[in-house]
C-alpha cells in the first residue's frame, strides 16, 4: 500500500510539473459566422492570441500586410499567433474580407 501512495504522489508531482494552464496562450478571439469577438484587442509585446473558429465554415486569418496567415481552420478548431513587436496589426478573414479585427501590441 505504501508503494501505491508513492507512485500516486510521483505521478501527481509530474502532472503538476508539466501541466500548462488553460489560458497560458493569452486571450482568445472568437470568429463567429458573422462576427469577430472582440474586434480589437490590446496586449503586450510577445503576447500570444488564440483564434478560435466558432463559425460553420472553414476560415483563414490573414494579416492585412500579409505578415502572417493561418492554416485553414475547420469549425471548432483554433490557432495561435504571437506578436513580438509593438504596433498595430489589422487582420481579416480570407473568405470574408469584410470581417476584420485589430491587434494592438504595446511595449513591455
C-alpha positions as CSV (number, residue, x, y, z in Angstrom):
1,X,0.0,0.0,0.0
2,X,2.9,2.4,0.8
3,X,4.3,1.9,-2.7
4,X,0.9,2.8,-4.3
5,X,0.9,6.1,-2.4
6,X,4.5,6.9,-3.5
7,X,3.6,6.1,-7.1
8,X,0.5,8.3,-7.0
9,X,2.4,11.1,-5.4
10,X,5.1,10.9,-8.0
11,X,2.5,10.9,-10.8
12,X,0.7,13.9,-9.3
13,X,4.0,15.8,-9.0
14,X,4.9,15.1,-12.7
15,X,1.4,16.2,-13.7
16,X,1.7,19.4,-11.8
17,X,5.2,20.0,-13.1
18,X,4.3,19.7,-16.8
19,X,0.7,20.9,-16.8
20,X,0.1,24.0,-18.8
21,X,-2.5,26.4,-17.5
22,X,-5.6,26.6,-19.8
23,X,-5.1,30.3,-20.5
24,X,-1.3,30.2,-20.9
25,X,-1.8,31.1,-24.6
26,X,-3.3,34.5,-23.8
27,X,-6.6,36.0,-24.8
28,X,-9.0,34.3,-27.3
29,X,-10.6,35.9,-30.3
30,X,-13.8,34.1,-31.3
31,X,-14.5,34.0,-35.0
32,X,-18.2,33.6,-35.5
33,X,-20.5,33.2,-38.5
34,X,-20.9,37.0,-38.7
35,X,-18.6,38.5,-36.1
36,X,-15.2,38.7,-34.6
37,X,-15.2,39.0,-30.8
38,X,-13.5,41.1,-29.6
39,X,-13.0,43.1,-32.8
40,X,-9.9,44.8,-31.3
41,X,-7.5,43.6,-28.6
42,X,-4.6,45.1,-26.8
43,X,-1.7,43.1,-25.5
44,X,2.0,43.5,-24.5
45,X,4.9,42.6,-26.9
46,X,5.5,38.9,-27.2
47,X,1.8,38.2,-26.3
48,X,0.0,35.3,-27.9
49,X,-3.5,35.4,-29.2
50,X,-5.6,32.3,-29.6
51,X,-8.1,32.5,-32.6
52,X,-11.0,30.1,-32.4
53,X,-13.3,29.3,-35.3
54,X,-16.8,29.2,-33.9
55,X,-18.4,29.5,-37.3
56,X,-19.9,26.8,-39.5
57,X,-17.3,27.4,-42.3
58,X,-13.6,26.8,-42.8
59,X,-11.8,30.1,-42.3
60,X,-8.3,31.5,-42.8
61,X,-6.9,34.5,-40.9
62,X,-4.7,36.9,-42.8
63,X,-2.8,40.0,-41.6
64,X,-3.6,42.9,-43.8
65,X,0.1,43.4,-44.6
66,X,0.3,39.6,-45.2
67,X,2.9,39.2,-42.4
68,X,1.1,36.1,-41.2
69,X,-1.6,33.7,-42.4
70,X,-3.2,30.9,-40.5
71,X,-3.8,27.5,-42.0
72,X,-7.4,26.7,-43.0
73,X,-9.3,26.3,-39.7
74,X,-12.3,24.0,-39.8
75,X,-15.2,24.7,-37.4
76,X,-14.2,24.2,-33.8
77,X,-10.5,24.5,-34.5
78,X,-8.1,27.1,-33.2
79,X,-4.7,28.7,-34.0
80,X,-2.2,30.8,-32.1
81,X,-0.3,33.8,-33.3
82,X,2.5,35.6,-31.3
83,X,3.0,39.3,-31.6
84,X,6.6,40.1,-30.5
85,X,6.9,43.6,-31.9
86,X,4.8,46.6,-30.7
87,X,2.5,48.0,-33.4
88,X,-1.0,47.8,-34.9
89,X,-1.9,44.5,-36.6
90,X,-5.1,44.7,-38.6
91,X,-6.3,41.3,-40.0
92,X,-9.2,39.9,-41.9
93,X,-10.7,36.6,-42.8
94,X,-9.6,35.4,-46.3
95,X,-13.0,34.1,-47.3
96,X,-14.9,37.0,-45.6
97,X,-12.7,40.2,-46.2
98,X,-15.4,42.4,-44.7
99,X,-14.8,40.6,-41.3
100,X,-11.9,42.5,-39.7
101,X,-10.1,42.8,-36.4
102,X,-7.1,44.6,-35.0
103,X,-4.4,43.5,-32.5
104,X,-2.7,46.5,-30.8
105,X,0.7,45.5,-29.3
106,X,2.3,47.7,-26.7
107,X,5.9,47.6,-25.5
108,X,6.7,45.7,-22.3
